[in-house]
């Protein structure tokens, strides 16, 4: 619409700061709403896991989400008063500061809320228990490794999922790498229940390597997986 149905007086400070539709005591409800919403945000981010955070700390992301709508609406809606928004910013900022201090004062609380590094790969083999605890899939893990030019798990000494959601990997020297599970999708798709040729094969689930005879069907002694992939022996170039 080109014209508003009701005229607006520019720089009407009573309208800018407050609204006649709510009593002053409504500001206390604004504070209560801020606390509840912020706690819900933190709980949701904690449940969704680190992959939803990605490079931002859980507190940085929570303050962005909590203040985004409040800031945006106030900028261009004429009927959104400033005083409740100021209260929102003050309370959310105070909660952000408080929770940051709590993680410093109580490290156990910080580890529970933000998380701590989790070992996902050790000596070329996936720690399935830790992988499952992060709600992370093998496809996601292998995608992260491929971005670091990894061809197979035998090249990886250790890999950690950091609290930020990033993957940190430490590699064997080229001459120390062992045969391992290839992580190229087209090779993983060729997994077999009964191996076609004798030789070293890797469990398609955890990466455990063992010798199998031609036509043999075996169960992985580590994760009880039943699919096997011929190992890869490529050397990683830094």
ChimeraX attribute file (.defattr): number of C-alpha atoms within 10 A of each C-alpha:
attribute: neighborCount
match mode: 1-to-1
recipient: residues
	/A:1	4
	/A:2	4
	/A:3	6
	/A:4	7
	/A:5	7
	/A:6	6
	/A:7	7
	/A:8	11
	/A:9	8
	/A:10	9
	/A:11	8
	/A:12	9
	/A:13	11
	/A:14	11
	/A:15	17
	/A:16	16
	/A:17	15
	/A:18	17
	/A:19	16
	/A:20	8
	/A:21	6
	/A:22	9
	/A:23	9
	/A:24	12
	/A:25	8
	/A:26	11
	/A:27	16
	/A:28	12
	/A:29	12
	/A:30	15
	/A:31	17
	/A:32	13
	/A:33	14
	/A:34	21
	/A:35	17
	/A:36	10
	/A:37	13
	/A:38	20
	/A:39	14
	/A:40	13
	/A:41	19
	/A:42	17
	/A:43	13
	/A:44	12
	/A:45	20
	/A:46	17
	/A:47	13
	/A:48	12
	/A:49	20
	/A:50	24
	/A:51	18
	/A:52	15
	/A:53	21
	/A:54	15
	/A:55	15
	/A:56	14
	/A:57	14
	/A:58	22
	/A:59	20
	/A:60	12
	/A:61	17
	/A:62	23
	/A:63	18
	/A:64	10
	/A:65	13
	/A:66	18
	/A:67	17
	/A:68	11
	/A:69	11
	/A:70	17
	/A:71	15
	/A:72	10
	/A:73	14
	/A:74	16
	/A:75	10
	/A:76	9
	/A:77	9
	/A:78	12
	/A:79	14
	/A:80	18
	/A:81	18
	/A:82	20
	/A:83	13
	/A:84	22
	/A:85	20
	/A:86	13
	/A:87	16
	/A:88	23
	/A:89	18
	/A:90	14
	/A:91	19
	/A:92	20
	/A:93	14
	/A:94	13
	/A:95	18
	/A:96	16
	/A:97	12
	/A:98	12
	/A:99	15
	/A:100	13
	/A:101	12
	/A:102	13
	/A:103	16
	/A:104	12
	/A:105	11
	/A:106	10
	/A:107	11
	/A:108	12
	/A:109	14
	/A:110	17
	/A:111	13
	/A:112	11
	/A:113	19
	/A:114	21
	/A:115	19
	/A:116	14
	/A:117	17
	/A:118	17
	/A:119	19
	/A:120	23
	/A:121	24
	/A:122	16
	/A:123	19
	/A:124	26
	/A:125	24
	/A:126	23
	/A:127	18
	/A:128	17
	/A:129	11
	/A:130	15
	/A:131	18
	/A:132	12
	/A:133	10
	/A:134	16
	/A:135	13
	/A:136	16
	/A:137	12
	/A:138	17
	/A:139	11
	/A:140	11
	/A:141	18
	/A:142	19
	/A:143	15
	/A:144	16
	/A:145	20
	/A:146	14
	/A:147	9
	/A:148	13
	/A:149	11
	/A:150	24
	/A:151	22
	/A:152	26
	/A:153	31
	/A:154	30
	/A:155	28
	/A:156	24
	/A:157	19
	/A:158	19
	/A:159	24
	/A:160	18
	/A:161	24
	/A:162	19
	/A:163	23
	/A:164	20
	/A:165	19
	/A:166	16
	/A:167	18
	/A:168	16
	/A:169	18
	/A:170	14
	/A:171	19
	/A:172	17
	/A:173	14
	/A:174	13
	/A:175	9
	/A:176	12
	/A:177	21
	/A:178	22
	/A:179	22
	/A:180	29
	/A:181	30
	/A:182	25
	/A:183	23
	/A:184	14
	/A:185	11
	/A:186	9
	/A:187	14
	/A:188	17
	/A:189	11
	/A:190	12
	/A:191	18
	/A:192	18
	/A:193	16
	/A:194	16
	/A:195	20
	/A:196	13
	/A:197	13
	/A:198	13
	/A:199	13
	/A:200	17
	/A:201	26
	/A:202	27
	/A:203	28
	/A:204	25
	/A:205	21
	/A:206	21
	/A:207	29
	/A:208	24
	/A:209	23
	/A:210	17
	/A:211	11
	/A:212	20
	/A:213	15
	/A:214	12
	/A:215	13
	/A:216	12
	/A:217	15
	/A:218	18
	/A:219	13
	/A:220	20
	/A:221	11
	/A:222	15
	/A:223	16
	/A:224	12
	/A:225	17
	/A:226	17
	/A:227	21
	/A:228	29
	/A:229	24
	/A:230	28
	/A:231	24
	/A:232	21
	/A:233	17
	/A:234	17
	/A:235	19
	/A:236	18
	/A:237	8
	/A:238	9
